[in-house]
Amino acid sequence: MKTILVVEDEELLSEIYFDTLKKEGYNILIAGSGNKAFEYLEETVPDLVILDVKLPDISGTKVLERIREKHSKLPVIMCTAYDPPDDYAI
């Protein structure tokens, strides 16, 4: 079974990801912070990461940088519920 790590601090969005992806047959790990995501990534390498841009402890872009350092080929989908500023680039 493929595993997806969802890094999302909004509980409702986490539940939606979990319910939807679980129904599709994926094993889902939910991390509510960047640091929790790092804990999961020390234990296992998922098949995909869905990563919120805005997290309570560390920015999603910083999490992405650390993911790339250790797992350069790991697919990551960056998501946000906020409109980025005009000069924002990932």
LINCOR-V751158 format. One record per pair of residues at least 12 apart in sequence whose C-alpha atoms are under 10 Angstrom apart, sorted by the first residue. I is the first residue (numbers start at 0). J is the second residue. Records with the same first field share a line. If there is no record, write none. Layout:
BEGIN
I->J / J
END
This chain:
BEGIN
0->24 / 25 / 26 / 46
1->24 / 25 / 26 / 27 / 45 / 46 / 47
2->20 / 21 / 24 / 25 / 26 / 27 / 28 / 43 / 44 / 45 / 46 / 47 / 48
3->16 / 17 / 20 / 21 / 25 / 26 / 27 / 28 / 29 / 44 / 45 / 46 / 47 / 48 / 49 / 75
4->17 / 26 / 27 / 28 / 29 / 30 / 36 / 39 / 40 / 43 / 44 / 45 / 46 / 47 / 48 / 49 / 50 / 75
5->17 / 27 / 28 / 29 / 30 / 31 / 32 / 36 / 45 / 47 / 48 / 49 / 50 / 51 / 75 / 76
6->28 / 29 / 30 / 31 / 32 / 33 / 34 / 35 / 36 / 37 / 48 / 49 / 50 / 51 / 52 / 53 / 54 / 59 / 62 / 77 / 78
7->29 / 30 / 31 / 32 / 33 / 36 / 49 / 50 / 51 / 52 / 53 / 54 / 55 / 59 / 78 / 79
8->29 / 30 / 31 / 32 / 33 / 50 / 51 / 53 / 54 / 55 / 56
9->31 / 32 / 51 / 54 / 55 / 80
10->29 / 31
12->80
13->28 / 29 / 30 / 31
14->29
16->29 / 49
17->29
25->46
26->45 / 46
27->45 / 47 / 48
28->45 / 48
29->49
30->50
31->51 / 54 / 55 / 56
32->50 / 51 / 53 / 54 / 55 / 56 / 57 / 58 / 59 / 62
33->50 / 51 / 53 / 54 / 55 / 56 / 57 / 58 / 59 / 61 / 62 / 63
34->54 / 55 / 56 / 57 / 62
35->56
36->48 / 50 / 62 / 66
37->62 / 65 / 66
40->66 / 69 / 70
41->69
44->70 / 73
45->73 / 74
46->72 / 73 / 74 / 75
47->73 / 74 / 75 / 76
48->63 / 66 / 73 / 74 / 75 / 76 / 77
49->74 / 75 / 76 / 77 / 78
50->62 / 63 / 75 / 76 / 77 / 78 / 79
51->63 / 76 / 77 / 78 / 79 / 80
52->76 / 77 / 78 / 79 / 80 / 81 / 83 / 89
53->77 / 78 / 79 / 80 / 81
54->79
59->77 / 78 / 79 / 89
60->77 / 88 / 89
63->75 / 76 / 77 / 89
77->89
END
